[in-house]
Amino acid sequence: MTATLQARGAAIGEAIAARAKDRAIARGVERLRDDVAGIEVRGEPDAIVLTGRGLFRRWINDARLRAIGSLLT
């Protein structure tokens, strides 16, 4: 009985954590899309991916992108 309750509790906790992670990625993608025009931003199951022409050059010159990069790595 106790093992069953622990297993259910663990499963519920994992589901809550997975939903929270998905929501955080979605919020991050939405915010980044608003902040960095001309850069493609997409969410993946475990990451936020930024791509685009000239991204590295913009990363060097734009303090916002450098700050984002320091948070994501």
N, C-alpha and C positions, 0 to 999 in steps of 0.2 A: 504494500500500500504506500509506504513512504517513498519507495523507489519510483513508483508510478507518478506520485505527486511531484517529485524532484524532476523527473523527465519532462512532465508537462510544463513545469515552471521554467525549465531550461529552454524548451521549445518556444514558449511564449516570449521569453526574454530575447531569444535570437530573432524572432519575428519582429519584435518592437525595434531592436537595434538595426535590422535590415531596412525597415521602413524609414527610420530616422536618417540613416545614411543616404537612402535614395532621395529623401526630401532635401537634405543638405546639398547633395550634388545638383539637384534641380535648381535650388535657390542660387547656388554659386554660378551655374551656367547662365541663368537669367541675368544676374547682376553683372557678370563679365561681358555678356553681349551688349548690355547697355553702356558699359564703360569703355570698351575698346572697339571702335568702329573699324570695319574692314578686316577684322580677324574672325575666322570661323571658330566658334566655341561649341563643343559638343560634350555631352555627358556620356560616360561609359559606366559599366557596373561598379568599377572601383576607382574611377579617375575622371578628371576634367581635362579635356584635350584642346589645346589651342593650336591652330594651324593657319597658315596664310602666307602669301607672298610678302617678303620683306619683314617677317616677324622678328628675326634675329636682329636686324638693323633697328627696328622699332624698340626692341627690348633694350638695346644699348642706350638709346636716346630717351626713352620714356620711363620715368621713375615709377609710374603706376605698374607697368609691366614687370619691372624688376622686383617691386614689392610683392606682386602676385607670384612671381617665380620663386621668391624666397619662402612663401607660404606653402607652395605646392610640392616642393622637393623635399 
